[in-house]
Amino acid sequence: METSQTRINGIIIPAEWNDLGHILGIAIVTFDEDTFFIADNVFAKSLTRFLRKTVTIFGQVTVHGTLKKINVTQFEIHDT
């Protein structure tokens, strides 16, 4: 397992749903089409309000094989 502190620019998207179609998890897709799942914390709950918006997020990235997850510690929403 590899971890690093980083900054990622991209768009927030839904990534996991329950049987009723409610969003359970979100991810950020970068402009080079890389996907990072967002760890469930207070920042993730706030980011859920900004689906399909361009953002910059900061946090600790963990990589397990091809799965990349970021534990967000700060974010900025961009007006585009």
Backbone bond lengths (Angstrom), bond angles and torsions (degrees), N, CA, C in turn:
res aa  C-N    CA-C-N  psi(-1)  N-CA   C-N-CA  omega(-1)  CA-C   N-CA-C  phi
1 M - - - 1.453 - - 1.523 108.69 -
2 E 1.326 115.90 132.88 1.450 122.51 -179.18 1.525 108.95 -115.92
3 T 1.346 117.70 139.93 1.460 120.73 176.18 1.521 109.62 -132.90
4 S 1.328 116.00 151.85 1.455 120.61 176.13 1.518 109.67 -160.22
5 Q 1.339 116.74 153.56 1.461 122.63 175.69 1.519 107.46 -88.04
6 T 1.329 117.76 134.14 1.455 119.54 -174.44 1.514 112.43 -152.85
7 R 1.320 114.71 171.99 1.471 123.76 173.18 1.525 106.47 -122.26
8 I 1.342 116.94 134.14 1.465 121.87 -177.96 1.520 109.01 -129.58
9 N 1.332 116.60 132.06 1.460 123.20 173.96 1.522 108.28 -105.07
10 G 1.332 116.75 136.63 1.450 119.37 178.12 1.512 112.27 175.69
11 I 1.335 115.07 -158.34 1.464 122.85 -177.44 1.523 108.54 -120.80
12 I 1.339 115.98 134.36 1.463 121.70 178.91 1.532 108.71 -78.86
13 I 1.337 115.75 130.68 1.472 121.00 179.76 1.526 109.90 -132.51
14 P 1.332 118.10 154.61 1.463 120.10 170.70 1.530 108.85 -68.79
15 A 1.336 116.71 143.84 1.466 119.71 -176.63 1.525 113.47 -130.94
16 E 1.328 117.05 -15.05 1.471 120.30 -179.07 1.527 108.30 -151.16
17 W 1.349 116.37 138.07 1.450 121.94 -177.99 1.527 110.02 -130.91
18 N 1.350 116.31 156.70 1.464 119.81 172.40 1.527 108.86 -91.04
19 D 1.321 117.12 -177.64 1.474 121.67 -177.02 1.529 113.23 -63.12
20 L 1.336 116.75 -22.34 1.465 120.68 -179.85 1.530 112.57 -92.68
21 G 1.328 116.24 0.76 1.450 120.14 178.79 1.517 115.37 88.48
22 H 1.337 117.19 6.99 1.461 120.66 177.25 1.525 109.82 -78.54
23 I 1.310 116.34 140.41 1.468 121.33 -178.11 1.524 110.12 -72.15
24 L 1.332 115.65 126.65 1.462 122.06 177.87 1.528 112.06 -105.53
25 G 1.320 116.63 -25.33 1.455 120.35 -177.66 1.514 111.11 -149.99
26 I 1.342 115.33 155.34 1.450 120.63 -179.88 1.528 109.97 -128.15
27 A 1.325 114.70 167.33 1.463 121.57 178.46 1.518 108.27 -143.89
28 I 1.314 115.59 168.11 1.452 121.27 171.75 1.521 107.15 -118.00
29 V 1.336 115.40 131.05 1.458 121.41 176.19 1.524 106.43 -105.46
30 T 1.329 115.57 124.74 1.458 120.22 -179.06 1.519 109.81 -80.45
31 F 1.324 115.98 170.43 1.455 120.33 -177.35 1.519 112.44 -74.20
32 D 1.346 117.88 -11.53 1.466 120.47 171.59 1.533 110.56 -101.85
33 E 1.352 116.01 20.22 1.461 125.55 172.85 1.525 114.79 67.40
34 D 1.318 117.55 28.78 1.465 122.40 172.00 1.523 106.92 -89.58
35 T 1.327 118.12 144.73 1.464 121.89 -177.97 1.516 110.30 -118.46
36 F 1.336 115.71 131.97 1.460 122.93 175.70 1.526 107.27 -122.42
37 F 1.326 117.50 120.63 1.455 121.12 175.01 1.521 107.73 -73.99
38 I 1.319 117.06 143.37 1.457 122.01 -176.80 1.517 109.07 -99.13
39 A 1.350 115.31 122.14 1.459 121.53 -179.88 1.528 109.63 -62.23
40 D 1.327 116.31 143.51 1.460 122.17 -177.83 1.528 109.72 -72.80
41 N 1.331 116.08 110.12 1.455 122.32 172.69 1.523 107.65 -152.78
42 V 1.320 118.15 -172.81 1.459 121.46 -177.12 1.530 111.30 -61.60
43 F 1.334 118.18 -34.41 1.460 120.81 178.88 1.532 110.58 -68.67
44 A 1.316 117.15 -38.95 1.469 120.78 178.25 1.522 110.65 -61.67
45 K 1.320 116.48 -40.82 1.465 120.11 178.96 1.530 110.28 -63.70
46 S 1.327 117.66 -38.53 1.463 121.17 177.14 1.520 111.11 -68.20
47 L 1.323 117.64 -41.24 1.464 121.84 -178.09 1.523 112.74 -65.40
48 T 1.320 117.91 -24.36 1.462 121.77 179.26 1.524 110.96 -58.27
49 R 1.324 117.73 -27.92 1.476 121.40 178.47 1.525 112.49 -72.77
50 F 1.341 116.91 -11.91 1.458 120.80 -174.56 1.529 112.79 -114.10
51 L 1.331 116.83 34.79 1.460 121.00 177.72 1.526 110.21 -56.44
52 R 1.322 115.62 138.52 1.463 124.65 179.18 1.525 113.61 66.15
53 K 1.336 117.28 17.93 1.463 122.24 175.91 1.528 109.01 -103.01
54 T 1.333 115.44 152.35 1.460 121.32 176.37 1.525 108.67 -82.73
55 V 1.334 115.91 131.46 1.462 121.53 -176.65 1.532 110.73 -140.07
56 T 1.314 114.52 163.11 1.459 122.48 164.95 1.518 105.72 -118.70
57 I 1.336 116.10 125.73 1.458 119.48 177.43 1.525 109.20 -118.55
58 F 1.310 114.87 150.31 1.454 123.09 179.58 1.517 107.26 -123.03
59 G 1.327 117.62 141.12 1.454 119.10 178.03 1.510 113.09 169.01
60 Q 1.319 113.99 -173.20 1.459 123.62 -178.18 1.526 109.04 -92.45
61 V 1.324 116.80 122.01 1.464 122.03 178.94 1.525 109.23 -96.84
62 T 1.323 115.23 134.80 1.458 122.57 174.17 1.515 107.94 -119.48
63 V 1.336 116.80 134.18 1.456 121.58 -179.59 1.520 109.11 -119.54
64 H 1.340 116.35 123.37 1.472 124.48 174.10 1.518 106.31 -119.94
65 G 1.316 118.20 99.06 1.466 120.54 -176.97 1.511 109.70 62.86
66 T 1.344 116.63 -117.20 1.471 120.17 179.35 1.532 112.66 -97.01
67 L 1.333 118.01 -5.52 1.465 122.38 -179.77 1.522 110.05 -85.86
68 K 1.328 115.33 123.70 1.465 121.42 178.04 1.517 108.26 -115.03
69 K 1.339 115.37 131.66 1.453 120.77 -179.41 1.514 108.35 -131.87
70 I 1.335 116.65 140.95 1.460 120.80 177.96 1.518 110.09 -121.44
71 N 1.324 115.18 132.44 1.455 122.61 174.33 1.529 105.78 -96.48
72 V 1.322 116.49 100.91 1.461 122.74 -171.89 1.524 110.99 -70.27
73 T 1.346 115.20 133.92 1.467 121.15 176.65 1.526 111.82 -115.04
74 Q 1.337 116.09 -12.30 1.462 121.15 -179.58 1.526 107.79 -168.05
75 F 1.337 117.00 151.50 1.461 119.41 175.32 1.511 111.01 -151.21
76 E 1.348 114.59 158.35 1.458 123.09 176.38 1.527 107.78 -131.02
77 I 1.320 116.66 133.49 1.463 122.38 177.11 1.526 107.64 -95.60
78 H 1.315 117.27 135.71 1.457 121.80 179.67 1.519 110.03 -105.24
79 D 1.300 116.19 137.20 1.472 121.48 177.39 1.515 108.47 -86.79
80 T 1.342 116.12 106.25 1.466 119.77 177.25 1.503 109.64 -135.76
